[in-house]
C-alpha cells in the first residue's frame, strides 16, 4: 500500500471571538502600543504569581497619538466623569449610591476607592470595567465610566447618607466631564483599526509591539470595549465591516 503524506494549513481566530473572518488580516500593520494609556480590567488583566505577564485583550479599537507616534485606545468621544465629595466632616456612618435605578449596599463614610468600586460592581447593571473609582479613603472619589458606558452621557448617580458626627454631613455630586460631548485632539480621535491579537507584557513595561488589523469583518458585540461605528469621525478607517450578533 502506497501512503502519501498529506499537509493542510488552517487559520484560526483563537482568542478573537469578535473576528468574523480573517480576510485582509495579511495586511496587518506592525505598531507600538503606549501601555500607559490602557486600563486594568477594561483593556488588560493581571497575571499570576507563576505567570506574571499581564494580558492585553485583542479587539481593542485603537487610534494613533500624533505626538508620541504610538497607538492608544480609540477616543472619538469622551467618557463620563463624576465626583463624589463628602462634606461636613462626618465621623461615622454609611451611605449608598444609586445608579440607573440600582442601589448599592451600605458603604462606610471613610471607604477606600476600591471599596466604592466593589460596591458599584455588585450592582446588576455594572460589570467590571464599567466604572473605575479613584481617590483617597473618605473621598473625594472620582467615577470614570467605561465598558458598556464608554462614551455615553450617563445620568449622575445619587446618594443616601446615614452619617454621624460632623456638621450637617452630606455628599455633593458633580459631573466634571459629560460623556460623549467632545473628542480628543491628540490623534486618537481618529479610528485606526483593532488590536489583532492578545499581547502579554510585564508590570512596569510602558510600550510593546503589536499588530493592527486595518481590514476585516468584525462582530462589535464581542469586542472587549463598547464600540459604536456611528461615532467614527470623518477621515477614520472605514475599510472594516461591522456587524452585531443576532
FIKOLZA-1660 file (N, C-alpha, C; in steps of 0.1 Angstrom, whole numbers, plus 5000, padded with zeros to 4 digits):
% residues 246
   i   px   py   pz ch aa at
   1 5009 4988 5000  A  X  N
   1 5000 5000 5000  A  X CA
   1 5009 5012 5000  A  X  C
   2 5006 5022 4991  A  X  N
   2 5014 5034 4990  A  X CA
   2 5006 5045 4998  A  X  C
   3 5012 5050 5009  A  X  N
   3 5006 5060 5017  A  X CA
   3 5014 5073 5014  A  X  C
   4 5007 5083 5010  A  X  N
   4 5013 5096 5007  A  X CA
   4 5010 5106 5018  A  X  C
   5 5020 5114 5022  A  X  N
   5 5018 5124 5032  A  X CA
   5 5008 5134 5027  A  X  C
   6 5000 5139 5037  A  X  N
   6 4990 5150 5034  A  X CA
   6 4992 5161 5043  A  X  C
   7 4994 5173 5038  A  X  N
   7 4996 5185 5046  A  X CA
   7 4985 5195 5044  A  X  C
   8 4980 5201 5055  A  X  N
   8 4969 5211 5054  A  X CA
   8 4973 5222 5063  A  X  C
   9 4968 5234 5060  A  X  N
   9 4971 5246 5067  A  X CA
   9 4957 5252 5071  A  X  C
  10 4956 5256 5084  A  X  N
  10 4943 5262 5088  A  X CA
  10 4946 5275 5095  A  X  C
  11 4938 5285 5093  A  X  N
  11 4939 5298 5100  A  X CA
  11 4928 5299 5110  A  X  C
  12 4931 5300 5123  A  X  N
  12 4921 5300 5133  A  X CA
  12 4921 5314 5140  A  X  C
  13 4909 5318 5144  A  X  N
  13 4907 5331 5152  A  X CA
  13 4908 5328 5167  A  X  C
  14 4918 5321 5171  A  X  N
  14 4919 5317 5185  A  X CA
  14 4919 5330 5194  A  X  C
  15 4910 5331 5204  A  X  N
  15 4910 5342 5213  A  X CA
  15 4904 5355 5207  A  X  C
  16 4899 5353 5195  A  X  N
  16 4893 5365 5188  A  X CA
  16 4879 5362 5184  A  X  C
  17 4870 5361 5193  A  X  N
  17 4856 5358 5191  A  X CA
  17 4849 5369 5182  A  X  C
  18 4855 5381 5184  A  X  N
  18 4850 5393 5177  A  X CA
  18 4853 5393 5162  A  X  C
  19 4863 5384 5158  A  X  N
  19 4867 5384 5144  A  X CA
  19 4859 5374 5136  A  X  C
  20 4851 5379 5126  A  X  N
  20 4842 5370 5119  A  X CA
  20 4848 5363 5108  A  X  C
  21 4859 5368 5102  A  X  N
  21 4867 5361 5092  A  X CA
  21 4880 5368 5092  A  X  C
  22 4890 5362 5085  A  X  N
  22 4903 5367 5085  A  X CA
  22 4907 5374 5072  A  X  C
  23 4898 5377 5063  A  X  N
  23 4902 5383 5051  A  X CA
  23 4908 5397 5054  A  X  C
  24 4919 5399 5047  A  X  N
  24 4926 5412 5049  A  X CA
  24 4936 5412 5060  A  X  C
  25 4936 5401 5069  A  X  N
  25 4945 5401 5080  A  X CA
  25 4960 5401 5076  A  X  C
  26 4963 5397 5064  A  X  N
  26 4977 5397 5060  A  X CA
  26 4982 5411 5058  A  X  C
  27 4973 5421 5058  A  X  N
  27 4977 5434 5056  A  X CA
  27 4979 5441 5070  A  X  C
  28 4979 5434 5081  A  X  N
  28 4980 5440 5094  A  X CA
  28 4993 5448 5095  A  X  C
  29 4992 5459 5103  A  X  N
  29 5003 5468 5104  A  X CA
  29 5011 5466 5117  A  X  C
  30 5024 5465 5117  A  X  N
  30 5032 5464 5129  A  X CA
  30 5032 5478 5136  A  X  C
  31 5028 5478 5148  A  X  N
  31 5027 5491 5155  A  X CA
  31 5033 5490 5169  A  X  C
  32 5034 5501 5176  A  X  N
  32 5039 5502 5190  A  X CA
  32 5028 5507 5199  A  X  C
  33 5024 5500 5210  A  X  N
  33 5014 5505 5219  A  X CA
  33 5020 5512 5230  A  X  C
  34 5013 5523 5234  A  X  N
  34 5017 5530 5247  A  X CA
  34 5009 5524 5258  A  X  C
  35 5015 5515 5266  A  X  N
  35 5008 5507 5276  A  X CA
  35 5003 5515 5287  A  X  C
  36 5008 5527 5289  A  X  N
  36 5004 5536 5300  A  X CA
  36 4990 5541 5297  A  X  C
  37 4985 5540 5285  A  X  N
  37 4972 5546 5281  A  X CA
  37 4961 5536 5283  A  X  C
  38 4964 5523 5287  A  X  N
  38 4954 5512 5288  A  X CA
  38 4951 5510 5302  A  X  C
  39 4938 5507 5305  A  X  N
  39 4934 5505 5319  A  X CA
  39 4932 5490 5322  A  X  C
  40 4935 5487 5335  A  X  N
  40 4933 5473 5340  A  X CA
  40 4918 5470 5340  A  X  C
  41 4915 5457 5338  A  X  N
  41 4901 5452 5337  A  X CA
  41 4895 5455 5323  A  X  C
  42 4894 5468 5320  A  X  N
  42 4888 5472 5307  A  X CA
  42 4896 5467 5295  A  X  C
  43 4910 5469 5296  A  X  N
  43 4918 5466 5285  A  X CA
  43 4928 5454 5287  A  X  C
  44 4932 5452 5300  A  X  N
  44 4941 5441 5303  A  X CA
  44 4938 5435 5316  A  X  C
  45 4943 5423 5318  A  X  N
  45 4941 5416 5330  A  X CA
  45 4954 5412 5337  A  X  C
  46 4954 5411 5350  A  X  N
  46 4966 5408 5357  A  X CA
  46 4970 5393 5355  A  X  C
  47 4983 5391 5356  A  X  N
  47 4989 5378 5355  A  X CA
  47 4988 5371 5369  A  X  C
  48 4995 5360 5371  A  X  N
  48 4995 5353 5383  A  X CA
  48 5010 5352 5389  A  X  C
  49 5011 5347 5401  A  X  N
  49 5024 5346 5407  A  X CA
  49 5034 5338 5398  A  X  C
  50 5029 5327 5392  A  X  N
  50 5037 5319 5384  A  X CA
  50 5039 5324 5369  A  X  C
  51 5029 5332 5365  A  X  N
  51 5030 5338 5352  A  X CA
  51 5026 5352 5353  A  X  C
  52 5035 5361 5356  A  X  N
  52 5032 5375 5360  A  X CA
  52 5029 5384 5348  A  X  C
  53 5030 5379 5336  A  X  N
  53 5027 5388 5324  A  X CA
  53 5012 5392 5325  A  X  C
  54 5010 5405 5322  A  X  N
  54 4997 5409 5320  A  X CA
  54 4992 5407 5306  A  X  C
  55 4979 5405 5304  A  X  N
  55 4975 5402 5290  A  X CA
  55 4965 5413 5285  A  X  C
  56 4969 5419 5274  A  X  N
  56 4961 5429 5268  A  X CA
  56 4951 5422 5259  A  X  C
  57 4939 5426 5259  A  X  N
  57 4928 5419 5252  A  X CA
  57 4929 5423 5237  A  X  C
  58 4926 5413 5229  A  X  N
  58 4925 5416 5214  A  X CA
  58 4912 5422 5211  A  X  C
  59 4911 5430 5200  A  X  N
  59 4899 5436 5196  A  X CA
  59 4897 5450 5201  A  X  C
  60 4907 5456 5208  A  X  N
  60 4906 5469 5213  A  X CA
  60 4906 5479 5202  A  X  C
  61 4897 5488 5200  A  X  N
  61 4898 5498 5189  A  X CA
  61 4909 5508 5193  A  X  C
  62 4917 5511 5183  A  X  N
  62 4929 5519 5185  A  X CA
  62 4930 5532 5177  A  X  C
  63 4937 5542 5182  A  X  N
  63 4940 5554 5174  A  X CA
  63 4955 5557 5176  A  X  C
  64 4960 5565 5167  A  X  N
  64 4975 5569 5167  A  X CA
  64 4976 5582 5174  A  X  C
  65 4984 5583 5185  A  X  N
  65 4987 5596 5191  A  X CA
  65 4997 5603 5182  A  X  C
  66 4994 5615 5178  A  X  N
  66 5002 5622 5168  A  X CA
  66 5015 5627 5175  A  X  C
  67 5015 5628 5188  A  X  N
  67 5028 5633 5194  A  X CA
  67 5037 5622 5197  A  X  C
  68 5032 5611 5204  A  X  N
  68 5041 5600 5207  A  X CA
  68 5044 5590 5196  A  X  C
  69 5035 5591 5186  A  X  N
  69 5036 5581 5174  A  X CA
  69 5034 5567 5179  A  X  C
  70 5027 5565 5190  A  X  N
  70 5023 5552 5195  A  X CA
  70 5008 5551 5195  A  X  C
  71 5003 5539 5196  A  X  N
  71 4988 5537 5195  A  X CA
  71 4983 5535 5209  A  X  C
  72 4971 5541 5210  A  X  N
  72 4963 5541 5223  A  X CA
  72 4949 5537 5220  A  X  C
  73 4941 5535 5231  A  X  N
  73 4926 5533 5228  A  X CA
  73 4920 5544 5221  A  X  C
  74 4912 5540 5211  A  X  N
  74 4905 5550 5203  A  X CA
  74 4896 5558 5212  A  X  C
  75 4896 5571 5209  A  X  N
  75 4889 5581 5218  A  X CA
  75 4881 5591 5211  A  X  C
  76 4871 5586 5203  A  X  N
  76 4863 5595 5195  A  X CA
  76 4854 5604 5204  A  X  C
  77 4849 5598 5214  A  X  N
  77 4840 5605 5223  A  X CA
  77 4846 5604 5238  A  X  C
  78 4843 5614 5246  A  X  N
  78 4848 5614 5259  A  X CA
  78 4840 5605 5268  A  X  C
  79 4846 5600 5279  A  X  N
  79 4839 5592 5289  A  X CA
  79 4834 5601 5300  A  X  C
  80 4822 5598 5305  A  X  N
  80 4816 5605 5317  A  X CA
  80 4825 5604 5329  A  X  C
  81 4827 5615 5336  A  X  N
  81 4835 5615 5348  A  X CA
  81 4826 5623 5359  A  X  C
  82 4824 5616 5370  A  X  N
  82 4816 5623 5381  A  X CA
  82 4824 5622 5394  A  X  C
  83 4823 5631 5403  A  X  N
  83 4830 5632 5415  A  X CA
  83 4820 5632 5427  A  X  C
  84 4823 5624 5438  A  X  N
  84 4816 5624 5450  A  X CA
  84 4824 5630 5461  A  X  C
  85 4820 5640 5468  A  X  N
  85 4828 5647 5478  A  X CA
  85 4820 5647 5491  A  X  C
  86 4826 5642 5502  A  X  N
  86 4819 5642 5515  A  X CA
  86 4822 5655 5521  A  X  C
  87 4811 5662 5526  A  X  N
  87 4812 5675 5533  A  X CA
  87 4807 5674 5547  A  X  C
  88 4811 5683 5555  A  X  N
  88 4806 5684 5569  A  X CA
  88 4813 5676 5579  A  X  C
  89 4824 5669 5575  A  X  N
  89 4833 5662 5584  A  X CA
  89 4826 5651 5593  A  X  C
  90 4819 5641 5587  A  X  N
  90 4813 5631 5595  A  X CA
  90 4824 5622 5602  A  X  C
  91 4820 5616 5613  A  X  N
  91 4830 5607 5620  A  X CA
  91 4826 5593 5620  A  X  C
  92 4814 5590 5614  A  X  N
  92 4809 5577 5613  A  X CA
  92 4798 5576 5603  A  X  C
  93 4792 5564 5602  A  X  N
  93 4780 5562 5594  A  X CA
  93 4783 5556 5580  A  X  C
  94 4773 5555 5572  A  X  N
  94 4774 5549 5559  A  X CA
  94 4766 5557 5549  A  X  C
  95 4768 5553 5536  A  X  N
  95 4760 5559 5525  A  X CA
  95 4758 5548 5515  A  X  C
  96 4748 5551 5506  A  X  N
  96 4746 5542 5495  A  X CA
  96 4746 5550 5482  A  X  C
  97 4749 5544 5471  A  X  N
  97 4749 5550 5458  A  X CA
  97 4739 5544 5449  A  X  C
  98 4731 5552 5442  A  X  N
  98 4721 5547 5433  A  X CA
  98 4725 5551 5419  A  X  C
  99 4726 5541 5410  A  X  N
  99 4730 5543 5396  A  X CA
  99 4720 5536 5387  A  X  C
 100 4713 5544 5379  A  X  N
 100 4703 5539 5369  A  X CA
 100 4693 5529 5376  A  X  C
 101 4688 5533 5387  A  X  N
 101 4678 5525 5393  A  X CA
 101 4682 5514 5403  A  X  C
 102 4695 5512 5403  A  X  N
 102 4701 5501 5412  A  X CA
 102 4709 5508 5424  A  X  C
 103 4707 5503 5436  A  X  N
 103 4713 5509 5448  A  X CA
 103 4723 5499 5454  A  X  C
 104 4734 5504 5458  A  X  N
 104 4745 5496 5464  A  X CA
 104 4741 5493 5478  A  X  C
 105 4749 5483 5484  A  X  N
 105 4748 5481 5498  A  X CA
 105 4755 5492 5505  A  X  C
 106 4754 5493 5518  A  X  N
 106 4759 5504 5526  A  X CA
 106 4774 5505 5525  A  X  C
 107 4780 5517 5523  A  X  N
 107 4794 5519 5521  A  X CA
 107 4798 5528 5533  A  X  C
 108 4810 5525 5539  A  X  N
 108 4815 5533 5551  A  X CA
 108 4818 5547 5546  A  X  C
 109 4816 5556 5555  A  X  N
 109 4818 5570 5553  A  X CA
 109 4832 5573 5548  A  X  C
 110 4842 5565 5553  A  X  N
 110 4856 5567 5550  A  X CA
 110 4862 5556 5541  A  X  C
 111 4853 5551 5533  A  X  N
 111 4857 5539 5524  A  X CA
 111 4868 5543 5514  A  X  C
 112 4876 5533 5511  A  X  N
 112 4886 5535 5500  A  X CA
 112 4879 5535 5487  A  X  C
 113 4887 5540 5477  A  X  N
 113 4881 5540 5463  A  X CA
 113 4878 5525 5459  A  X  C
 114 4887 5516 5463  A  X  N
 114 4885 5502 5459  A  X CA
 114 4872 5497 5465  A  X  C
 115 4868 5501 5477  A  X  N
 115 4856 5496 5483  A  X CA
 115 4844 5502 5476  A  X  C
 116 4845 5514 5472  A  X  N
 116 4834 5521 5465  A  X CA
 116 4832 5514 5451  A  X  C
 117 4843 5511 5445  A  X  N
 117 4842 5504 5432  A  X CA
 117 4836 5490 5433  A  X  C
 118 4840 5483 5444  A  X  N
 118 4834 5469 5446  A  X CA
 118 4819 5470 5449  A  X  C
 119 4815 5480 5456  A  X  N
 119 4801 5482 5459  A  X CA
 119 4793 5484 5446  A  X  C
 120 4798 5492 5437  A  X  N
 120 4792 5495 5424  A  X CA
 120 4792 5483 5415  A  X  C
 121 4802 5475 5415  A  X  N
 121 4803 5464 5406  A  X CA
 121 4794 5452 5411  A  X  C
 122 4789 5453 5423  A  X  N
 122 4779 5443 5428  A  X CA
 122 4766 5446 5423  A  X  C
 123 4763 5457 5416  A  X  N
 123 4750 5460 5410  A  X CA
 123 4749 5452 5397  A  X  C
 124 4736 5449 5394  A  X  N
 124 4733 5441 5383  A  X CA
 124 4736 5448 5370  A  X  C
 125 4737 5461 5370  A  X  N
 125 4739 5469 5357  A  X CA
 125 4753 5474 5356  A  X  C
 126 4762 5469 5364  A  X  N
 126 4776 5473 5364  A  X CA
 126 4785 5461 5363  A  X  C
 127 4793 5460 5352  A  X  N
 127 4802 5450 5351  A  X CA
 127 4816 5455 5354  A  X  C
 128 4826 5446 5357  A  X  N
 128 4840 5451 5359  A  X CA
 128 4844 5459 5347  A  X  C
 129 4850 5470 5350  A  X  N
 129 4855 5479 5339  A  X CA
 129 4845 5490 5335  A  X  C
 130 4832 5489 5340  A  X  N
 130 4822 5498 5336  A  X CA
 130 4824 5512 5344  A  X  C
 131 4828 5511 5356  A  X  N
 131 4830 5523 5364  A  X CA
 131 4844 5521 5372  A  X  C
 132 4853 5530 5369  A  X  N
 132 4866 5530 5376  A  X CA
 132 4866 5541 5386  A  X  C
 133 4868 5537 5399  A  X  N
 133 4868 5546 5410  A  X CA
 133 4882 5549 5415  A  X  C
 134 4886 5562 5416  A  X  N
 134 4899 5566 5421  A  X CA
 134 4896 5576 5432  A  X  C
 135 4907 5579 5440  A  X  N
 135 4906 5589 5451  A  X CA
 135 4911 5583 5464  A  X  C
 136 4911 5592 5474  A  X  N
 136 4916 5588 5487  A  X CA
 136 4905 5582 5496  A  X  C
 137 4909 5575 5507  A  X  N
 137 4899 5570 5516  A  X CA
 137 4891 5581 5522  A  X  C
 138 4878 5580 5522  A  X  N
 138 4869 5591 5526  A  X CA
 138 4866 5601 5516  A  X  C
 139 4872 5599 5504  A  X  N
 139 4869 5608 5492  A  X CA
 139 4878 5620 5492  A  X  C
 140 4876 5629 5482  A  X  N
 140 4866 5627 5471  A  X CA
 140 4869 5615 5462  A  X  C
 141 4859 5609 5457  A  X  N
 141 4860 5598 5448  A  X CA
 141 4856 5602 5434  A  X  C
 142 4864 5598 5424  A  X  N
 142 4862 5601 5410  A  X CA
 142 4857 5588 5403  A  X  C
 143 4845 5589 5397  A  X  N
 143 4839 5578 5390  A  X CA
 143 4841 5580 5375  A  X  C
 144 4849 5572 5368  A  X  N
 144 4851 5573 5354  A  X CA
 144 4845 5561 5347  A  X  C
 145 4835 5564 5338  A  X  N
 145 4827 5554 5331  A  X CA
 145 4834 5548 5319  A  X  C
 146 4833 5535 5317  A  X  N
 146 4839 5529 5305  A  X CA
 146 4830 5516 5302  A  X  C
 147 4837 5506 5296  A  X  N
 147 4829 5494 5294  A  X CA
 147 4817 5496 5285  A  X  C
 148 4806 5491 5290  A  X  N
 148 4793 5493 5283  A  X CA
 148 4788 5507 5283  A  X  C
 149 4794 5516 5291  A  X  N
 149 4791 5530 5292  A  X CA
 149 4801 5539 5285  A  X  C
 150 4810 5533 5278  A  X  N
 150 4821 5540 5271  A  X CA
 150 4815 5551 5262  A  X  C
 151 4818 5563 5264  A  X  N
 151 4814 5574 5255  A  X CA
 151 4799 5578 5257  A  X  C
 152 4793 5573 5267  A  X  N
 152 4779 5576 5269  A  X CA
 152 4777 5588 5278  A  X  C
 153 4766 5596 5276  A  X  N
 153 4763 5607 5285  A  X CA
 153 4754 5600 5296  A  X  C
 154 4761 5597 5307  A  X  N
 154 4755 5589 5318  A  X CA
 154 4748 5598 5328  A  X  C
 155 4736 5595 5333  A  X  N
 155 4729 5602 5343  A  X CA
 155 4737 5602 5356  A  X  C
 156 4738 5613 5363  A  X  N
 156 4745 5613 5376  A  X CA
 156 4740 5604 5386  A  X  C
 157 4749 5598 5394  A  X  N
 157 4744 5589 5405  A  X CA
 157 4738 5598 5415  A  X  C
 158 4731 5592 5424  A  X  N
 158 4726 5598 5436  A  X CA
 158 4730 5591 5449  A  X  C
 159 4730 5597 5460  A  X  N
 159 4734 5591 5472  A  X CA
 159 4724 5593 5484  A  X  C
 160 4724 5583 5493  A  X  N
 160 4716 5585 5505  A  X CA
 160 4726 5583 5517  A  X  C
 161 4726 5592 5526  A  X  N
 161 4736 5592 5537  A  X CA
 161 4729 5589 5550  A  X  C
 162 4736 5582 5559  A  X  N
 162 4732 5580 5573  A  X CA
 162 4745 5583 5581  A  X  C
 163 4750 5595 5579  A  X  N
 163 4763 5598 5586  A  X CA
 163 4760 5602 5601  A  X  C
 164 4771 5601 5609  A  X  N
 164 4770 5606 5622  A  X CA
 164 4782 5615 5625  A  X  C
 165 4780 5624 5634  A  X  N
 165 4791 5634 5637  A  X CA
 165 4792 5645 5627  A  X  C
 166 4801 5654 5629  A  X  N
 166 4803 5664 5620  A  X CA
 166 4792 5675 5620  A  X  C
 167 4792 5683 5610  A  X  N
 167 4782 5694 5609  A  X CA
 167 4775 5693 5596  A  X  C
 168 4762 5689 5597  A  X  N
 168 4754 5687 5585  A  X CA
 168 4761 5679 5574  A  X  C
 169 4766 5667 5577  A  X  N
 169 4774 5660 5568  A  X CA
 169 4765 5656 5556  A  X  C
 170 4772 5655 5544  A  X  N
 170 4765 5653 5532  A  X CA
 170 4775 5648 5521  A  X  C
 171 4770 5644 5509  A  X  N
 171 4778 5641 5498  A  X CA
 171 4774 5650 5486  A  X  C
 172 4783 5658 5481  A  X  N
 172 4780 5666 5469  A  X CA
 172 4784 5658 5456  A  X  C
 173 4777 5659 5446  A  X  N
 173 4779 5651 5434  A  X CA
 173 4781 5661 5422  A  X  C
 174 4791 5660 5414  A  X  N
 174 4794 5668 5403  A  X CA
 174 4798 5660 5391  A  X  C
 175 4793 5664 5379  A  X  N
 175 4797 5659 5367  A  X CA
 175 4808 5667 5361  A  X  C
 176 4821 5663 5362  A  X  N
 176 4832 5671 5358  A  X CA
 176 4835 5669 5343  A  X  C
 177 4831 5658 5337  A  X  N
 177 4832 5656 5323  A  X CA
 177 4819 5649 5318  A  X  C
 178 4812 5655 5309  A  X  N
 178 4800 5649 5303  A  X CA
 178 4804 5639 5292  A  X  C
 179 4799 5627 5293  A  X  N
 179 4802 5617 5283  A  X CA
 179 4797 5620 5269  A  X  C
 180 4805 5617 5259  A  X  N
 180 4800 5619 5245  A  X CA
 180 4799 5633 5240  A  X  C
 181 4804 5643 5247  A  X  N
 181 4802 5656 5243  A  X CA
 181 4814 5662 5236  A  X  C
 182 4825 5656 5236  A  X  N
 182 4837 5662 5230  A  X CA
 182 4846 5651 5224  A  X  C
 183 4856 5654 5216  A  X  N
 183 4865 5645 5210  A  X CA
 183 4879 5648 5215  A  X  C
 184 4888 5638 5215  A  X  N
 184 4902 5640 5218  A  X CA
 184 4908 5649 5207  A  X  C
 185 4920 5654 5209  A  X  N
 185 4926 5663 5199  A  X CA
 185 4941 5659 5196  A  X  C
 186 4944 5647 5202  A  X  N
 186 4958 5642 5200  A  X CA
 186 4960 5632 5189  A  X  C
 187 4950 5630 5182  A  X  N
 187 4951 5620 5171  A  X CA
 187 4943 5607 5174  A  X  C
 188 4941 5604 5186  A  X  N
 188 4934 5592 5190  A  X CA
 188 4919 5592 5187  A  X  C
 189 4914 5604 5183  A  X  N
 189 4900 5606 5180  A  X CA
 189 4898 5600 5166  A  X  C
 190 4908 5596 5158  A  X  N
 190 4906 5590 5145  A  X CA
 190 4909 5575 5146  A  X  C
 191 4898 5568 5143  A  X  N
 191 4899 5553 5144  A  X CA
 191 4909 5547 5134  A  X  C
 192 4918 5539 5139  A  X  N
 192 4929 5533 5130  A  X CA
 192 4927 5519 5127  A  X  C
 193 4920 5511 5137  A  X  N
 193 4918 5497 5135  A  X CA
 193 4918 5490 5148  A  X  C
 194 4918 5477 5148  A  X  N
 194 4917 5469 5160  A  X CA
 194 4930 5462 5164  A  X  C
 195 4932 5460 5177  A  X  N
 195 4944 5452 5181  A  X CA
 195 4941 5438 5177  A  X  C
 196 4949 5432 5169  A  X  N
 196 4946 5419 5162  A  X CA
 196 4947 5407 5172  A  X  C
 197 4957 5407 5180  A  X  N
 197 4959 5396 5189  A  X CA
 197 4962 5400 5203  A  X  C
 198 4960 5391 5213  A  X  N
 198 4963 5394 5227  A  X CA
 198 4978 5396 5228  A  X  C
 199 4982 5406 5236  A  X  N
 199 4996 5409 5238  A  X CA
 199 4999 5408 5253  A  X  C
 200 5010 5401 5256  A  X  N
 200 5015 5400 5270  A  X CA
 200 5026 5410 5273  A  X  C
 201 5026 5415 5285  A  X  N
 201 5036 5424 5289  A  X CA
 201 5038 5424 5304  A  X  C
 202 5050 5427 5309  A  X  N
 202 5053 5426 5323  A  X CA
 202 5050 5439 5330  A  X  C
 203 5046 5438 5343  A  X  N
 203 5043 5450 5351  A  X CA
 203 5055 5460 5350  A  X  C
 204 5053 5472 5348  A  X  N
 204 5063 5482 5346  A  X CA
 204 5067 5486 5332  A  X  C
 205 5063 5477 5323  A  X  N
 205 5065 5480 5309  A  X CA
 205 5057 5492 5304  A  X  C
 206 5062 5500 5296  A  X  N
 206 5055 5512 5291  A  X CA
 206 5051 5511 5276  A  X  C
 207 5057 5502 5269  A  X  N
 207 5053 5500 5255  A  X CA
 207 5056 5486 5250  A  X  C
 208 5049 5482 5239  A  X  N
 208 5052 5469 5234  A  X CA
 208 5047 5469 5219  A  X  C
 209 5053 5460 5211  A  X  N
 209 5049 5458 5198  A  X CA
 209 5036 5451 5196  A  X  C
 210 5029 5453 5185  A  X  N
 210 5016 5446 5183  A  X CA
 210 5013 5447 5168  A  X  C
 211 5001 5441 5165  A  X  N
 211 4996 5441 5151  A  X CA
 211 4983 5448 5151  A  X  C
 212 4981 5457 5142  A  X  N
 212 4969 5465 5140  A  X CA
 212 4962 5459 5128  A  X  C
 213 4949 5455 5130  A  X  N
 213 4941 5450 5119  A  X CA
 213 4933 5461 5113  A  X  C
 214 4936 5464 5100  A  X  N
 214 4930 5475 5093  A  X CA
 214 4919 5471 5084  A  X  C
 215 4918 5458 5080  A  X  N
 215 4908 5453 5072  A  X CA
 215 4902 5440 5078  A  X  C
 216 4889 5438 5077  A  X  N
 216 4883 5426 5082  A  X CA
 216 4868 5428 5085  A  X  C
 217 4862 5417 5090  A  X  N
 217 4848 5417 5093  A  X CA
 217 4847 5415 5108  A  X  C
 218 4841 5424 5115  A  X  N
 218 4841 5424 5130  A  X CA
 218 4827 5423 5136  A  X  C
 219 4825 5415 5146  A  X  N
 219 4812 5415 5153  A  X CA
 219 4814 5424 5165  A  X  C
 220 4808 5436 5165  A  X  N
 220 4811 5445 5176  A  X CA
 220 4805 5441 5189  A  X  C
 221 4796 5431 5189  A  X  N
 221 4790 5426 5202  A  X CA
 221 4800 5419 5210  A  X  C
 222 4811 5414 5205  A  X  N
 222 4821 5406 5212  A  X CA
 222 4834 5414 5214  A  X  C
 223 4835 5427 5211  A  X  N
 223 4847 5434 5214  A  X CA
 223 4848 5436 5229  A  X  C
 224 4861 5438 5234  A  X  N
 224 4863 5439 5248  A  X CA
 224 4858 5452 5254  A  X  C
 225 4856 5462 5245  A  X  N
 225 4851 5475 5250  A  X CA
 225 4839 5479 5240  A  X  C
 226 4830 5487 5245  A  X  N
 226 4819 5492 5237  A  X CA
 226 4824 5500 5225  A  X  C
 227 4818 5497 5214  A  X  N
 227 4822 5504 5201  A  X CA
 227 4810 5507 5192  A  X  C
 228 4808 5519 5189  A  X  N
 228 4797 5523 5180  A  X CA
 228 4802 5529 5167  A  X  C
 229 4801 5522 5156  A  X  N
 229 4806 5527 5143  A  X CA
 229 4801 5541 5140  A  X  C
 230 4789 5544 5145  A  X  N
 230 4783 5557 5143  A  X CA
 230 4791 5568 5148  A  X  C
 231 4800 5565 5158  A  X  N
 231 4808 5576 5164  A  X CA
 231 4820 5579 5156  A  X  C
 232 4823 5571 5145  A  X  N
 232 4835 5574 5138  A  X CA
 232 4835 5587 5131  A  X  C
 233 4846 5595 5134  A  X  N
 233 4846 5609 5128  A  X CA
 233 4851 5608 5114  A  X  C
 234 4849 5619 5106  A  X  N
 234 4853 5619 5092  A  X CA
 234 4868 5617 5091  A  X  C
 235 4872 5609 5081  A  X  N
 235 4886 5606 5079  A  X CA
 235 4891 5593 5086  A  X  C
 236 4882 5587 5093  A  X  N
 236 4886 5574 5100  A  X CA
 236 4886 5563 5091  A  X  C
 237 4892 5552 5095  A  X  N
 237 4893 5540 5088  A  X CA
 237 4879 5534 5086  A  X  C
 238 4874 5533 5073  A  X  N
 238 4861 5528 5071  A  X CA
 238 4862 5515 5062  A  X  C
 239 4873 5508 5063  A  X  N
 239 4875 5496 5055  A  X CA
 239 4872 5483 5062  A  X  C
 240 4866 5485 5074  A  X  N
 240 4862 5473 5082  A  X CA
 240 4847 5472 5082  A  X  C
 241 4841 5460 5080  A  X  N
 241 4827 5457 5081  A  X CA
 241 4823 5454 5095  A  X  C
 242 4813 5461 5100  A  X  N
 242 4809 5460 5114  A  X CA
 242 4795 5453 5114  A  X  C
 243 4793 5443 5123  A  X  N
 243 4780 5437 5124  A  X CA
 243 4778 5434 5139  A  X  C
 244 4765 5433 5143  A  X  N
 244 4761 5429 5156  A  X CA
 244 4755 5415 5155  A  X  C
 245 4759 5406 5165  A  X  N
 245 4753 5393 5165  A  X CA
 245 4739 5393 5168  A  X  C
 246 4731 5384 5163  A  X  N
 246 4716 5384 5165  A  X CA
 246 4712 5375 5176  A  X  C
% end
